[in-house]
Structure formats: C-alpha cells, structure tokens
Amino acid sequence: SDSQLLKGINSYRASLKVPALSENKNAACLAEQLAKQFKGQQCTNTTGSNTVP
C-alpha cells in the first residue's frame, strides 16, 4: 500500500539522516495538471548538440 511505501522510504531517509517525507493530499491534482501541460508534446532532446551518445 501507499502508506507502507512511504514508511519504507522514510526509514531509508532516516538512515541517511535526511528529513522524512509526508503525505500530500494535493499530489494527484498537481500530477494531473502537469500531465495536461505536457500532453501531445513530442519527446525531444533539449540538452544541446554536445550530448555524449
């Protein structure tokens, strides 16, 4: 479940001595808004011409 995943991630973060993450009730809404912004956009490489293959 999602709560078990968050608990596991936070356990790992605690071992690294970094702050725990918390559940965000608006995360799904934000993800949906971002997905709408990128819908229909082509995938392109915007890193420039000097990208190492």
Order of alpha helices (4+ residues) and beta strands (2+ residues): alpha-alpha
